Amino acid sequence: MAMIERSEQELLRRESMMRLRELGIEPYPAPLYPVNTTAREIAAGYDPEKGNFADVCIAGRIMSRRIMGAASFMELQDETGRIQVYVKRDDICPGEDKTLYNTVFKKLLDIGDIIGIKGFAFITQTGQLSVHARELTVLSKSLKVLPIVKEADGKVHDAVTDPELRYRQRYVDLIVNPSVKDVFIKRAKIIATMREYFNAAGCLEVETPILQSIPGGATARPFITHHNALDIPLYLRIANELYLKRLIVGGFSGVYEFAKDFRNEGMDKTHNPEFTCMEIYVAYKDYIWMMEFVEKMLEKISMAVNGSTTVEIGGNQVDFKAPYRRIPILDAIKEYAGVDVAGMDVAQLRSTCDSLGVAYEPSMGVGKLIDAIFGEYCEKNFIQPTFVIDYPVEMSPLTKRHRSNPALTERFELFVCGKELANAYSELNDPVDQLERFEEQARLKSSGDDEAMFIDYDFVRALEYGMPPTSGLGMGIDRLTMFMTGQTTIQDVLFFPQMRPEKMPTKE
């Protein structure tokens, strides 16, 4: 039988765990511990003249220790930060038995162990805010050795930067790199600000199915599974668009959802197969209204998260203050690729791609060929928030035709730092037109495009009952968090990004 291989330090910690039990100290006691304050609260509120924080009960993880005979210091880390703890032998062991200090504290506790301290706050002779321990309780023995991170003069030295460790063992990353928490706290604030903004606009938060019989709402390769009881294939949703628009048909004036979506695609610095997307649909609005709605929302989010509309992203100072530049996609291709692709058929677009050095697949239709040119020549130029608008109809199978040019659609994509952040339409509500575009997608799928859309006949039926003019928006929350926190990889804004399965160290 294979056994887990353990290091010498791990074996010693297990011996310490057993020794604690032999001394009658449970290394994993009942969970209730009466914490009444935090490191941050003490640091912010302690006043030596008032003598407050005289009855402190704090819990956290030992991050460093200095053993000094009958008195020692350690650094305790809780959710809010670190604080020094002064441990005097005769205070935590007032009687004759000094085992708790001489054996438990000095020999059987390790960096990484979680303990509870009862005592009082004070300032040491060197001016260091500390907690003087009267009681010490073991709350959880750590059997793994933490990476050592040194802090001096308010600076972090030897920080853990290995992505393999940080992303695979996020729990270790959060322990030894506390600043990582700030990114996820900001992520929560981004979502909370969006909810507040949408609710104030009179929209209702809803939930739609994750398992779908038809994966609709986007062009992407889905994950497929099987439902045993119904004996049918099901797909993890690639988008929630078509269900939300069904609710607009049903009479809601505005609905939104923060949805987990799944796309069976490659992984890189800006893509994860499981991601969070917010989609919102508002009746009697169009894509022009949605652009203004988005500008104000992003300005509000940036102020809430950073206190400014300007954020540094990858060395660029990006300003989310409205208004944003607007440029039609065909004009962008003219400007940056130097060609006019308007009205080109597949053969002409392939020839153009060849002349421009743009790679393409034989299964690509007009829409994907234009998108390939745009992606190669244009996207990288949009560093400041930019609305790219008025896409050709072949690129937008769910979008209303442009009111002044039926070859185009009323669609925009918002780009920041050369990456798409949002996609929005004046929604197609003509059921005849919608079915024709679904059928064109079906033809593309039959010719080899495995990302082309399925035909959703029930959605067409919903449109036949009548959907009011509607504007819809989809925005990637992971990418938005990257931008608002200045991160350059999606893995840094996901607690647990997708990774290859780990091969655990074992021995026979």
C-alpha positions as CSV (number, residue, x, y, z in Angstrom):
1,M,0.0,0.0,0.0
2,A,1.3,3.4,-0.9
3,M,2.0,5.8,2.0
4,I,2.3,9.5,2.1
5,E,5.9,10.5,2.3
6,R,6.6,13.1,5.2
7,S,9.5,15.3,5.9
8,E,11.5,15.1,9.1
9,Q,9.9,18.4,10.3
10,E,6.4,17.0,9.6
11,L,7.2,13.8,11.6
12,L,8.5,16.0,14.5
13,R,5.3,18.0,14.5
14,R,3.2,14.8,14.7
15,E,5.3,13.7,17.6
16,S,4.6,17.1,19.3
17,M,0.9,16.5,18.6
18,M,1.0,13.1,20.4
19,R,3.1,14.6,23.2
20,L,0.4,17.3,23.8
21,R,-2.2,14.6,24.2
22,E,0.0,12.7,26.6
23,L,0.1,15.9,28.7
24,G,-3.7,16.1,28.7
25,I,-3.8,18.9,26.1
26,E,-6.1,18.3,23.2
27,P,-4.4,19.8,20.1
28,Y,-7.8,20.2,18.4
29,P,-10.3,21.2,21.1
30,A,-14.0,22.1,20.9
31,P,-14.4,25.0,18.5
32,L,-15.9,27.6,20.8
33,Y,-13.3,30.2,21.9
34,P,-14.5,33.6,23.2
35,V,-12.6,36.0,20.9
36,N,-13.6,39.6,21.7
37,T,-11.2,41.7,19.5
38,T,-8.7,41.6,16.7
39,A,-5.2,42.8,16.0
40,R,-6.5,45.6,13.9
41,E,-8.9,46.8,16.6
42,I,-6.2,46.9,19.2
43,A,-3.8,48.7,16.9
44,A,-6.4,51.3,16.0
45,G,-8.0,51.8,19.4
46,Y,-5.5,51.2,22.2
47,D,-4.8,54.2,24.4
48,P,-2.2,53.8,27.2
49,E,-3.7,56.7,29.1
50,K,-7.1,55.1,29.1
51,G,-5.8,51.6,29.9
52,N,-8.4,50.2,27.5
53,F,-8.2,46.6,26.0
54,A,-7.6,45.4,29.6
55,D,-9.4,42.2,29.0
56,V,-8.3,40.9,25.6
57,C,-9.2,37.6,24.1
58,I,-7.6,37.1,20.8
59,A,-6.8,34.1,18.6
60,G,-4.6,33.5,15.6
61,R,-1.6,31.8,14.1
62,I,2.0,31.9,15.4
63,M,4.1,33.5,12.7
64,S,7.4,34.1,14.6
65,R,8.8,33.5,18.1
66,R,11.7,34.7,20.2
67,I,12.4,32.4,23.2
68,M,14.1,34.3,26.0
69,G,14.3,32.1,29.1
70,A,11.4,32.8,31.4
71,A,9.8,35.4,29.1
72,S,9.3,35.3,25.3
73,F,7.7,37.1,22.5
74,M,5.8,35.9,19.5
75,E,3.9,37.4,16.6
76,L,0.2,36.3,16.3
77,Q,-1.6,36.7,13.0
78,D,-5.4,36.8,12.7
79,E,-7.7,37.8,9.9
80,T,-6.9,41.5,10.3
81,G,-3.2,41.5,10.7
82,R,-0.4,40.8,13.2
83,I,0.3,41.7,16.8
84,Q,3.1,41.0,19.2
85,V,2.3,38.8,22.2
86,Y,4.5,38.8,25.4
87,V,4.5,35.5,27.2
88,K,5.9,35.4,30.7
89,R,6.3,32.0,32.3
90,D,5.0,32.9,35.8
91,D,1.9,34.6,34.3
92,I,0.6,31.7,32.3
93,C,1.9,29.2,34.9
94,P,1.1,30.9,38.2
95,G,1.5,27.7,40.2
96,E,4.4,25.3,40.7
97,D,3.7,23.4,37.5
98,K,5.6,25.3,34.7
99,T,4.9,22.6,32.0
100,L,2.7,24.8,29.9
101,Y,5.6,27.2,29.4
102,N,8.7,25.1,29.6
103,T,7.4,22.2,27.6
104,V,4.3,23.2,25.6
105,F,5.1,26.7,24.6
106,K,8.9,26.4,24.3
107,K,9.1,22.9,22.7
108,L,5.8,21.6,21.4
109,L,4.4,24.7,19.7
110,D,5.5,25.6,16.2
111,I,5.2,28.4,13.8
112,G,1.8,28.0,12.1
113,D,0.0,26.7,15.2
114,I,-3.2,28.4,16.1
115,I,-3.6,29.5,19.7
116,G,-5.8,31.6,21.9
117,I,-4.5,34.3,24.2
118,K,-6.2,36.1,27.0
119,G,-4.5,39.1,28.5
120,F,-4.2,42.9,28.2
121,A,-2.7,45.4,25.7
122,F,0.3,47.4,26.7
123,I,3.3,49.2,25.2
124,T,6.8,47.5,25.7
125,Q,9.9,49.4,26.7
126,T,10.9,49.6,23.1
127,G,7.5,51.1,22.2
128,Q,5.9,48.0,20.6
129,L,2.2,47.6,21.0
130,S,1.7,44.1,22.4
131,V,-0.7,41.8,24.3
132,H,0.6,40.5,27.7
133,A,-0.6,36.9,27.9
134,R,-2.3,35.7,31.1
135,E,-3.7,32.5,29.5
136,L,-2.5,30.5,26.5
137,T,-4.7,27.9,24.8
138,V,-3.8,25.5,22.0
139,L,-6.6,25.6,19.4
140,S,-5.1,23.8,16.4
141,K,-1.7,22.1,15.9
142,S,-0.2,22.7,12.5
143,L,1.4,19.6,11.0
144,K,2.8,21.2,7.9
145,V,5.7,23.7,7.8
146,L,4.9,27.1,6.5
147,P,7.2,28.8,4.0
148,I,9.3,31.4,5.9
149,V,8.5,35.0,5.0
150,K,10.5,37.7,6.8
151,E,9.2,41.2,7.5
152,A,11.4,44.1,8.6
153,D,10.9,47.9,8.7
154,G,7.4,47.4,7.3
155,K,8.7,45.6,4.2
156,V,8.2,41.9,3.2
157,H,11.3,39.9,2.4
158,D,11.5,36.5,0.7
159,A,7.8,36.6,-0.2
160,V,6.3,33.4,-1.6
161,T,5.9,34.1,-5.3
162,D,5.9,30.6,-6.8
163,P,2.6,30.4,-8.8
164,E,2.5,26.6,-8.5
165,L,2.4,26.9,-4.7
166,R,0.3,30.1,-4.5
167,Y,-2.5,28.9,-6.8
168,R,-2.6,25.3,-5.9
169,Q,-2.3,25.9,-2.1
170,R,-4.2,29.2,-1.9
171,Y,-4.6,28.6,1.9
172,V,-0.8,28.8,2.3
173,D,-0.7,31.8,0.0
174,L,-3.3,33.6,2.2
175,I,-1.4,32.8,5.4
176,V,2.1,33.9,4.3
177,N,1.0,36.7,1.8
178,P,-1.7,38.5,3.8
179,S,-1.9,41.3,1.1
180,V,-3.5,38.7,-1.2
181,K,-6.6,39.0,1.0
182,D,-7.0,42.6,-0.1
183,V,-7.6,41.6,-3.7
184,F,-10.5,39.3,-2.7
185,I,-11.9,41.8,-0.3
186,K,-12.0,44.3,-3.2
187,R,-13.6,41.7,-5.3
188,A,-16.4,41.4,-2.8
189,K,-16.8,45.2,-2.7
190,I,-17.0,45.3,-6.5
191,I,-19.9,42.8,-6.6
192,A,-21.6,44.6,-3.7
193,T,-21.3,47.9,-5.5
194,M,-22.8,46.5,-8.6
195,R,-25.7,45.0,-6.7
196,E,-26.4,48.3,-5.1
197,Y,-26.2,50.1,-8.5
198,F,-28.5,47.6,-10.2
199,N,-31.0,47.5,-7.4
200,A,-31.2,51.3,-7.3
201,A,-32.0,51.1,-11.0
202,G,-35.0,48.9,-10.2
203,C,-33.6,45.6,-11.4
204,L,-34.2,42.2,-9.8
205,E,-31.5,39.7,-9.0
206,V,-32.5,36.2,-10.2
207,E,-31.0,32.7,-10.7
208,T,-31.1,30.6,-13.8
209,P,-30.1,27.0,-14.6
210,I,-26.5,25.9,-14.7
211,L,-27.3,22.5,-16.2
212,Q,-28.9,23.2,-19.6
213,S,-30.2,20.9,-22.4
214,I,-29.1,23.5,-24.9
215,P,-26.0,25.6,-24.2
216,G,-27.0,29.0,-25.6
217,G,-26.2,32.7,-25.3
218,A,-22.6,32.6,-26.6
219,T,-20.3,31.1,-29.2
220,A,-18.2,28.7,-27.1
221,R,-17.4,25.0,-26.7
222,P,-19.4,23.6,-23.8
223,F,-18.7,21.0,-21.1
224,I,-21.0,18.0,-21.5
225,T,-22.3,15.6,-18.9
226,H,-25.1,13.0,-18.6
227,H,-28.3,13.0,-16.5
228,N,-28.9,9.4,-15.5
229,A,-32.5,9.6,-14.4
230,L,-33.6,11.4,-17.6
231,D,-31.0,9.6,-19.7
232,I,-30.2,12.8,-21.6
233,P,-27.0,14.8,-22.2
234,L,-26.8,18.1,-20.4
235,Y,-24.3,21.0,-20.7
236,L,-22.8,23.3,-18.2
237,R,-24.0,26.7,-19.2
238,I,-21.7,28.9,-21.3
239,A,-24.0,31.9,-20.7
240,N,-27.2,32.7,-19.0
241,E,-28.5,35.2,-21.6
242,L,-31.4,33.3,-23.1
243,Y,-32.9,32.4,-19.8
244,L,-32.7,36.0,-18.6
245,K,-34.4,37.3,-21.8
246,R,-37.2,34.7,-21.2
247,L,-37.8,36.6,-17.9
248,I,-38.1,39.9,-19.8
249,V,-40.7,38.2,-22.1
250,G,-42.5,37.2,-18.9
251,G,-42.9,40.8,-17.8
252,F,-39.9,41.7,-15.6
253,S,-38.6,45.2,-16.6
254,G,-35.0,44.5,-15.5
255,V,-33.2,41.3,-14.3
256,Y,-29.5,40.5,-13.5
257,E,-27.5,37.5,-12.4
258,F,-24.0,36.9,-11.1
259,A,-23.5,33.5,-12.8
260,K,-20.8,30.8,-12.8
261,D,-20.3,30.0,-16.5
262,F,-18.1,27.2,-18.0
263,R,-16.4,27.1,-21.4
264,N,-14.3,24.2,-22.5
265,E,-11.4,26.3,-23.8
266,G,-7.7,27.0,-23.2
267,M,-6.3,28.6,-20.1
268,D,-4.0,31.6,-20.1
269,K,-3.5,34.8,-18.1
270,T,-7.0,36.1,-18.8
271,H,-9.0,32.9,-19.3
272,N,-10.2,30.2,-16.8
273,P,-12.7,27.4,-17.9
274,E,-14.9,28.3,-14.9
275,F,-15.5,32.0,-14.5
276,T,-18.0,34.5,-13.1
277,C,-20.1,36.6,-15.4
278,M,-22.7,39.2,-14.6
279,E,-25.5,39.7,-17.1
280,I,-28.2,42.3,-16.9
281,Y,-31.2,43.0,-19.2
282,V,-33.4,46.1,-19.1
283,A,-36.6,46.5,-21.1
284,Y,-37.2,49.6,-23.2
285,K,-33.5,50.5,-23.4
286,D,-30.9,50.3,-26.2
287,Y,-27.2,49.8,-26.4
288,I,-26.5,53.6,-26.3
289,W,-28.3,53.8,-23.0
290,M,-26.3,50.8,-21.8
291,M,-23.0,52.5,-22.6
292,E,-23.9,55.4,-20.4
293,F,-25.1,53.0,-17.7
294,V,-21.8,51.1,-17.8
295,E,-19.7,54.2,-17.7
296,K,-21.4,55.5,-14.6
297,M,-21.2,52.0,-13.0
298,L,-17.5,51.6,-13.6
299,E,-16.7,55.1,-12.3
300,K,-18.7,54.3,-9.2
301,I,-17.0,50.9,-8.7
302,S,-13.5,52.4,-9.1
303,M,-14.3,55.1,-6.5
304,A,-15.7,52.5,-4.0
305,V,-12.8,50.2,-4.4
306,N,-9.8,52.5,-4.9
307,G,-11.0,56.0,-3.9
308,S,-10.1,57.2,-7.4
309,T,-11.2,56.7,-11.0
310,T,-7.6,56.0,-11.9
311,V,-6.0,52.6,-11.5
312,E,-2.5,51.4,-12.5
313,I,-2.8,48.2,-14.6
314,G,0.3,46.6,-16.0
315,G,2.2,49.9,-16.0
316,N,-0.6,51.9,-17.5
317,Q,-2.6,54.6,-15.7
318,V,-6.2,53.7,-16.7
319,D,-8.9,56.2,-16.0
320,F,-12.5,54.9,-15.6
321,K,-14.0,58.4,-15.5
322,A,-16.8,58.8,-18.0
323,P,-17.3,59.3,-20.9
324,Y,-15.3,56.7,-22.9
325,R,-14.2,56.7,-26.5
326,R,-16.6,55.1,-29.0
327,I,-15.4,53.6,-32.3
328,P,-17.2,51.4,-34.9
329,I,-15.4,48.1,-35.3
330,L,-15.0,48.5,-39.1
331,D,-13.5,51.9,-38.5
332,A,-11.1,50.4,-36.0
333,I,-9.9,47.8,-38.6
334,K,-9.4,50.5,-41.1
335,E,-7.4,52.6,-38.6
336,Y,-5.2,49.9,-37.2
337,A,-5.1,47.2,-40.0
338,G,-5.3,49.6,-43.0
339,V,-8.1,47.6,-44.8
340,D,-11.8,48.1,-45.3
341,V,-13.5,44.7,-44.7
342,A,-17.1,46.0,-45.0
343,G,-19.1,43.8,-47.3
344,M,-16.4,41.2,-47.9
345,D,-17.4,37.6,-48.3
346,V,-15.6,34.6,-46.9
347,A,-13.2,34.3,-49.8
348,Q,-12.2,37.9,-49.7
349,L,-11.7,37.9,-46.0
350,R,-9.5,34.8,-46.2
351,S,-7.4,36.6,-48.8
352,T,-7.2,39.6,-46.6
353,C,-6.2,37.5,-43.6
354,D,-3.4,35.9,-45.8
355,S,-2.1,39.3,-46.8
356,L,-2.2,40.6,-43.2
357,G,-0.6,37.4,-41.8
358,V,-3.7,36.6,-39.7
359,A,-4.1,32.9,-38.9
360,Y,-7.6,31.3,-39.4
361,E,-9.3,28.0,-39.5
362,P,-11.1,26.6,-42.7
363,S,-14.3,26.4,-40.7
364,M,-14.4,30.1,-39.9
365,G,-17.2,32.2,-41.4
366,V,-17.4,35.9,-42.1
367,G,-17.9,36.8,-38.4
368,K,-15.0,34.9,-37.0
369,L,-12.6,36.0,-39.8
370,I,-13.4,39.7,-39.1
371,D,-13.0,39.0,-35.4
372,A,-9.6,37.4,-36.1
373,I,-8.4,40.5,-37.9
374,F,-9.7,42.8,-35.2
375,G,-8.1,40.7,-32.5
376,E,-4.7,40.7,-34.2
377,Y,-4.5,44.4,-35.1
378,C,-6.9,46.4,-33.0
379,E,-7.6,45.1,-29.5
380,K,-4.1,45.8,-28.1
381,N,-4.5,49.6,-28.9
382,F,-7.4,50.1,-26.6
383,I,-5.7,50.7,-23.2
384,Q,-8.1,53.3,-21.9
385,P,-11.8,52.2,-21.6
386,T,-13.1,52.1,-25.2
387,F,-16.5,51.1,-26.6
388,V,-16.1,49.3,-29.9
389,I,-19.5,49.5,-31.6
390,D,-21.7,48.5,-34.5
391,Y,-20.5,44.9,-35.3
392,P,-21.4,43.2,-38.6
393,V,-24.5,41.0,-38.3
394,E,-22.4,37.8,-39.0
395,M,-20.6,38.5,-35.7
396,S,-23.7,39.0,-33.6
397,P,-26.4,36.2,-33.9
398,L,-28.4,37.5,-30.9
399,T,-28.2,41.2,-31.6
400,K,-30.8,43.6,-33.1
401,R,-29.9,44.9,-36.6
402,H,-28.7,48.5,-36.6
403,R,-31.5,51.0,-37.1
404,S,-29.6,52.8,-39.9
405,N,-27.6,50.0,-41.5
406,P,-29.1,46.5,-41.6
407,A,-25.7,44.9,-42.4
408,L,-24.6,45.9,-38.9
409,T,-25.9,45.3,-35.4
410,E,-26.4,47.5,-32.3
411,R,-23.7,46.0,-30.3
412,F,-20.7,47.2,-28.3
413,E,-17.7,45.5,-26.6
414,L,-15.9,47.4,-23.9
415,F,-12.1,47.1,-24.0
416,V,-9.6,48.0,-21.3
417,C,-5.8,47.4,-21.5
418,G,-6.4,45.5,-24.8
419,K,-8.8,43.0,-23.3
420,E,-12.6,42.7,-23.6
421,L,-14.4,43.5,-20.4
422,A,-18.0,43.7,-21.5
423,N,-20.3,42.7,-24.3
424,A,-23.7,44.4,-24.9
425,Y,-26.5,44.6,-27.4
426,S,-29.8,46.1,-28.3
427,E,-31.3,42.7,-28.0
428,L,-32.8,40.9,-31.1
429,N,-36.5,40.5,-30.4
430,D,-37.7,39.6,-33.9
431,P,-38.4,35.8,-33.7
432,V,-38.2,35.3,-37.5
433,D,-34.8,37.0,-37.8
434,Q,-33.6,35.1,-34.7
435,L,-34.5,31.7,-36.1
436,E,-32.7,32.5,-39.4
437,R,-29.6,33.5,-37.5
438,F,-29.8,30.3,-35.4
439,E,-30.0,28.3,-38.6
440,E,-26.9,30.1,-40.0
441,Q,-25.1,29.1,-36.8
442,A,-26.3,25.5,-37.3
443,R,-24.8,25.6,-40.8
444,L,-21.5,26.8,-39.3
445,K,-21.6,24.0,-36.7
446,S,-22.2,21.4,-39.4
447,S,-19.2,22.7,-41.4
448,G,-16.9,22.2,-38.4
449,D,-17.3,25.2,-36.1
450,D,-17.7,23.5,-32.7
451,E,-18.2,26.9,-31.0
452,A,-21.2,27.9,-33.1
453,M,-24.6,28.1,-31.4
454,F,-27.2,25.5,-31.1
455,I,-30.8,26.3,-32.2
456,D,-32.9,27.0,-29.2
457,Y,-36.4,26.5,-30.4
458,D,-38.0,27.3,-27.0
459,F,-36.2,30.6,-27.0
460,V,-37.6,31.4,-30.4
461,R,-41.1,30.4,-29.1
462,A,-40.6,32.8,-26.2
463,L,-39.8,35.6,-28.6
464,E,-42.9,34.8,-30.6
465,Y,-45.0,35.7,-27.6
466,G,-43.3,39.2,-27.8
467,M,-40.2,40.6,-26.0
468,P,-40.1,44.3,-25.5
469,P,-37.2,46.3,-26.9
470,T,-34.4,45.4,-24.5
471,S,-30.7,46.2,-23.8
472,G,-28.5,43.5,-22.4
473,L,-25.0,43.4,-21.0
474,G,-22.5,40.7,-20.0
475,M,-19.4,41.6,-18.0
476,G,-16.7,39.3,-16.7
477,I,-16.3,39.7,-13.0
478,D,-12.9,38.1,-12.8
479,R,-11.5,40.4,-15.5
480,L,-13.2,43.4,-13.9
481,T,-11.5,42.5,-10.6
482,M,-8.2,42.2,-12.4
483,F,-8.5,45.7,-13.7
484,M,-9.8,47.3,-10.5
485,T,-7.0,45.7,-8.4
486,G,-4.2,46.1,-10.9
487,Q,-3.6,42.4,-11.3
488,T,-2.3,41.1,-14.6
489,T,-3.4,37.4,-14.4
490,I,-6.8,35.9,-13.8
491,Q,-5.3,33.4,-11.4
492,D,-4.6,36.2,-9.0
493,V,-8.3,37.1,-8.6
494,L,-9.6,33.5,-8.3
495,F,-9.3,31.8,-5.0
496,F,-8.9,28.4,-6.7
497,P,-8.0,28.7,-10.4
498,Q,-8.2,25.5,-12.5
499,M,-4.9,23.5,-12.5
500,R,-3.7,20.1,-13.6
501,P,-4.3,17.4,-11.0
502,E,-1.4,17.3,-8.5
503,K,0.6,14.1,-8.1
504,M,0.9,13.6,-4.3
505,P,4.2,12.5,-2.9
506,T,3.9,8.8,-1.8
507,K,6.2,5.9,-1.2
508,E,5.6,2.2,-1.2
